[in-house]
């Protein structure tokens, strides 16, 4: 046919156009990207300051005959540029992205698809989850609750279900939701409990095994009146089998059963010309039914009235025209209540969410009474408001209204957008679930937009996370896993900042304050040592003693040594993505002040260790070989008197080994808040640690990267292998382990001091965890970690 229409709006002025406009209005940068930018910018600024100062020092250093003379500007630039590159956390973005990518793959195995990687970090910090009701908190299918029986009803509860099913479409693959749940209830009465607990129950198979369902086939349907909006009820006329007995327990004649709107079915019984109720009984029935209907409505239950009547006794049946028969009056039997019940795991999931510091607010388009009943069953609180109260509050009071209620009912898409915006304005990290096109703006506005199972393409496009399994439990499970991922990234950031601080401070102190030409170290630079690449026999001017004391005028490591440290440690630390962590019990957030303080303490202790080792080793140089015990421990060369000493090149190799080992050992401090043995590392991280430290040790023993400028006369000044040293590598390892323990103890003390400065609630949690760490050992910390971990990071 044809129809005239009036176009009132087009494009952005339409309902869906307005939704698209709200989506486009959302502009935000991921919180994680902001954190990485701040960390990188801070380290870059510190590196630039230290490198500029070192550059000036190198430029003004007095020239001598070493290679650092000549074009000293070029030499100074090469040193500071390499140090600058090594200090900037270039790999931080790669490691953190890889950590989140590994976590995203594991979440995918749990039916959680990550559309935006940084959403993992934000999910770890989620404090409020705005959840839809239907299909997320509830099963999205009707179930029957205990019926309300009418006074003097002739039916039992089971009989009411049975006769209601007779007035239903019994094809369970094609019937509507109400008929489907009534038919399943009849089958359920005969089904074993283990079959009902199976989520993939085969209803057709159970129907074949149900005695009641098979008995129903003996009732011949003579006439069926389907539901229509005028009558608002369904009616079936049935011829029972000869063995059937009616609700009253006597032989059953042809009967009619109807179900539908309770007020309609009640009036059908009371206004029947053959009404079976006297005036008093009718008044009592009407009052009881009205009370029951109101109580069920207040709890958000839908209800259906059920009535039954038979042909009068002794009537000769007219099977062609049933209405010509003489019928008794309708007898009202009671009310069947229907409800979309919470999912079996929802209550436990919400309890777990609340224990984890996440408040769940219900946001639904259903009626307020239904929302309140669902919240009551789930223990979420029943302070449910409608959108009229939201609109009446105004901008000034909206935040307080939203934060003080347990949810909203009868909401429109634009209301969801405003609710999410209000929660974000209160300083919370908010997650929002949705499935329709109309939910897209709210999903986009939320910090974590979650498209639930069965969502439209528009909702999936606007969301950060897409679920492929129904229910809320998958979201909470994803949140717990994201907190693990957050901890791994936080641990890496602490490690990386600490390593940068150690590297920068060590070379800054070595360049600025430690002079190899000092008499306590190597003494004056030998002036006759040939530094040319083409030294031959005619140029051998330096004495043997001068050759053995050849050194540079500042202490630095070769470029290749810094590159090897960076590649080995940053290349293997990516395995922190598989580290073993325990999820915190409270939402996570970046406390950069704490991160910087802890990182600085770790880096400072490691730097102090490196400086102490450098000073000790440089005092075992050639001029002090006759009376130096350090030379006997670290040196591999012997002077003319048979005493061991350490060459400048060996000192560089020993410090290379120290810096490389302490860098990787720092990760075992950074990964825990208490002692490093609080929990074992992940297997991948442990293997990476063995590989990195083992490779560094082998490089120090057999250093294969010979400098092209080295020659037989000046080779003592260039970095070389420690294979000739008896105890050099072993003592360096022992030194690193001792300072690692000191570093770890200093870290525990730092966290404890920070906990004393924290708010009272966090202080109590930290004190209990500290006592667990001190007195219960690893097992105790595992136990405490599961229940007491808290605080902001």
Buried (B, 14 or more C-beta within 10 A) or exposed (E): EEEEEEEEEEEEEBEBEBBBBBBEEBEEEBBBEEBBEEBBEBBBEBBBEBBEBBBEBBEEBEEBBBBBBEEBEEBBBBBBEBBBBBBBBEBBEEBBBBBBBBBBEBBEEBBBBBBBBBBBBBBBBBBBBBBBBBBBBBBBEBBBBEBBBBEEBBBEBEBBBBBBBBBBBBEBEEBEEBBBBBBBBBBBBBBEEEBEEEEEBEBEEBBEEBEBBEBBEEBEEBEBBEBEEEBEBBBBBBBBEEEBEBBEEEEBBBBBBBBBBBBBBBBBBBEBEEBBBEEEBBEBBBEBBEEBBEBBBEBBBBBBBBBBBBBEEEBEEEEEEBEEBEBBBBBBBBBBBBBBBBBEBBBBBBBBBEEBBBBBBBBBBBBBBBBBBBBBBBEBBBEBBBBEEBEEBEEEEBBEBBBEBBBBBBBEBBBBBBBBBBBBEBEBBBBBBBBBBBBBBBBBBBBBBBBBBEBBEBBBBBBBBBBBEBBBBBBBBBBBBBBBBBBBBBBBBBBBBBBBBBBBBBBBBBBBEBBBBEEEBBBEBBEEBBBEEEBEEEEEEBEEEBBBBBBBBBBBBBBBBBBBBBEBBBBBBBBBBBBBBBBBBBBBBBBBEBBBBBBBBBBBBBBBBBBEBBEBBBBBBBBBBEEBEBBBBBBBBBBEEEBBBBBBBBBBBBBBBBBBBBBBBBBBBBBBBBBBEBBEBBEBBBBBBEBBBEBBBEBBBEBEEEBEEBBEBBBBBBBBBBEBBBEBBEBBBEBBEEBBEBBBBBBBEBBBEBBEEBEEEBBBBBEBBBEBBBEEEEEBBBEBBEEBBBBBB
